[in-house]
Structures are given as C-alpha cells and as structure tokens.
C-alpha cells in the first residue's frame, strides 16, 4: 500500500504530524524506530511511510479529539 497525499489533504497531514509530536504512543514508537534505525517495527504493526505513521496498514491519527473529528 502506498500513501498518496494531494490537494487540501496536505494541510491535514501537516496537522497530524504536528499533533503526533505530543502523542505519547507515537513518540514512543518513533523513538524506538530511530533507536534501531528502521521504518517498520514489530512485524509490520508500525510503519513510517512518506512521513505518516501507519499502524496495521492504516494511517495513525493521534489521540486528539478535535483532529479525529476533522479527519472523519
């Protein structure tokens, strides 16, 4: 699966990345990935693709109520 982001979604992706920096689970996973220098972690459970985090092949949306409502 390849993530393609175009048009107005670019602003939403930027917001996801900003909020992700404050999400404890995302920060922990990214730190773990950096530590072992990989872009895929735990047998494909977590992946970084085009600056987006994927969990189980789905874009990970940080635990932020407003952001999640905006995505929906």
C-alpha positions as CSV (number, residue, x, y, z in Angstrom):
1,X,0.0,0.0,0.0
2,X,1.3,3.4,-0.9
3,X,0.0,6.6,0.8
4,X,-0.6,9.4,-1.6
5,X,-1.5,12.9,-0.3
6,X,-2.6,15.6,-2.6
7,X,-4.6,18.9,-2.6
8,X,-6.3,20.1,0.6
9,X,-5.3,16.9,2.5
10,X,-1.7,18.3,2.7
11,X,-2.8,20.7,5.4
12,X,-4.5,17.9,7.3
13,X,-1.3,15.8,7.1
14,X,0.8,18.7,8.4
15,X,-1.6,19.0,11.4
16,X,-1.4,15.2,12.0
17,X,2.4,15.4,12.1
18,X,2.3,18.4,14.5
19,X,-0.1,16.8,16.9
20,X,1.7,13.4,16.6
21,X,4.7,15.0,18.3
22,X,2.6,15.3,21.5
23,X,1.1,11.9,21.3
24,X,2.8,9.6,23.9
25,X,2.3,6.4,22.0
26,X,3.5,7.9,18.7
27,X,6.6,9.5,20.3
28,X,7.5,6.2,22.0
29,X,7.2,4.2,18.7
30,X,9.1,6.8,16.7
31,X,11.9,6.8,19.3
32,X,12.0,3.0,19.2
33,X,12.3,3.1,15.4
34,X,15.1,5.6,15.5
35,X,16.9,3.6,18.1
36,X,17.0,0.5,15.9
37,X,17.2,2.6,12.6
38,X,14.1,1.0,10.9
39,X,11.0,2.3,9.2
40,X,9.0,-0.9,10.0
41,X,8.5,-2.1,13.6
42,X,7.1,-5.2,15.2
43,X,6.4,-7.3,12.1
44,X,4.7,-4.6,10.2
45,X,2.4,-3.4,13.1
46,X,4.0,0.1,12.9
47,X,5.5,1.7,9.7
48,X,6.6,5.2,8.6
49,X,5.7,6.0,5.1
50,X,6.0,9.4,3.5
51,X,6.3,11.0,7.0
52,X,3.0,9.4,8.1
53,X,2.8,6.7,10.7
54,X,0.8,3.6,9.8
55,X,-0.5,1.2,12.4
56,X,-1.6,-2.1,11.0
57,X,-1.6,-0.6,7.4
58,X,-3.9,2.4,8.4
59,X,-2.8,6.0,8.9
60,X,-2.3,6.5,12.7
61,X,-4.3,9.6,13.9
62,X,-3.0,10.8,17.3
63,X,-5.4,10.7,20.2
64,X,-6.7,14.3,19.8
65,X,-10.5,14.6,19.8
66,X,-10.6,17.7,17.5
67,X,-8.2,16.2,15.0
68,X,-10.1,12.9,14.9
69,X,-13.4,14.7,14.3
70,X,-11.8,16.7,11.5
71,X,-10.5,13.6,9.8
72,X,-13.9,12.0,10.0
